[in-house]
Amino acid sequence: MEIIGNIIISAGVVFILFGVIGIFKFKDFYLRMLVTTKIDTVGALTILIGVVVKHGFSFFSLKILLLLCLMVILNPLASHFLAGSAYLSGHKIDEPPVSGDRRRSGFEEDKV
């Protein structure tokens, strides 16, 4: 079980590394909020599940599972409130550029 736990923890670290690359790729505040929410939720949950698998079923695992449940509920909720407050305070959503290189702004090309 320890090897399986280490593999799951490594997968969580890989999720977080890909997310950090995504943070640097996107220039818009709201797109960065989306990426950081995914990093926080998916990466941390995967690492914590790996810790539970690695240590087996014990009182420690029950505490980690409680933490997992709280993270699943509170992480997206907190990010939603942060993005909502930024929008209400006047932070504008970046529009995709009309011409030029679309890759710089983080927006996908329109499909016709």
N, C-alpha and C positions, 0 to 999 in steps of 0.2 A: 504494500500500500504506500510505502514511502516513495517508491519510484514514480508511481502514478501521481501522487501529490506533487512531486517535484516537476513533473511534466505539465500539470495544470497550472502551477505557479509560474513556470516559464512561459506558458501561453498568455497568461495575464500580463506579464512584463512585455511581451511582444505587442499585445494590444495597446499598452500604454506608449510604447515607442512609436508605433504607427500614428497614434493620436497626437503625439508631440510634433511629428512631421506635419500633420494636418493643421496644427495651430500655426505653424510658420508659413504654410501654403496659403491660407486664407487671409485676406486683408480686412474684411468687414467684421465689425464687432459682433454682430449677431451670428455670423457663421462660425466665428471662434467660440462663441458661447455654446453652439451646438456641438462642436468637436470636444470641448472640455467636459460637457455633460456626458458624452459617450465614453470618454476616457475614464472619468470618475466612476461611472456606473459599471460599465462592462469590465474594465481593467481591474478595479478594486474588488468587484464581486468574484471574478475569476481567481484572483489571488487568494481571497478568503476561502473560497470553496476548496482550493488546493491545500490550504492550511488545515481545514477540517478533515479532508481525506488523509492527509499525512499523519495527523495526530490521532485518528480514530475517534470513536464515539466516547465522549467523556463530558464532564461538566464544562470544561473549556470549550468544547465543540458547541455545546448549547449556547454559550455566550456569543460565540462567533456567528451562529445561526440567527440569534436575536439581532445582532449587528447587521447581518445581511438583510433581514426584513426591514429594518429601519432605513438602510441605505436605499433599498428599492423604492421606498415610499418618499423619503425626504430629498434625495439628490435631484430628481427631476422637478420636484415642487420648488425647491430653492432656486434652481436655474430659471424656472418659469417666472418666479417673482423678480429675480434680478433683471431678466430681459424686459419684463413688463415695466419695471420702474425706470429702466434706461429709456424705453420708448416714451413713457409719460413725461420724463424730464426733458424731452426734446432731442434725444439722440436719433439722428436720421438714419434710415435704412439706405445703404448704398444701392444705387441703380446700376444695372449693367451698362457698360459703355455702348454708345451707338455705333462707333466704328473703332477700329484698332484691335489691339491684342486683348482678347477676352480672358486669356489665361492669367493675366496679371491681377484681375480683380477677384478671382475665385469663382466666377460664374461659368456655367456650362454654356456651350454654344446652343442657340435655338435650333430645334429640329423642325424642318419644314415638311 
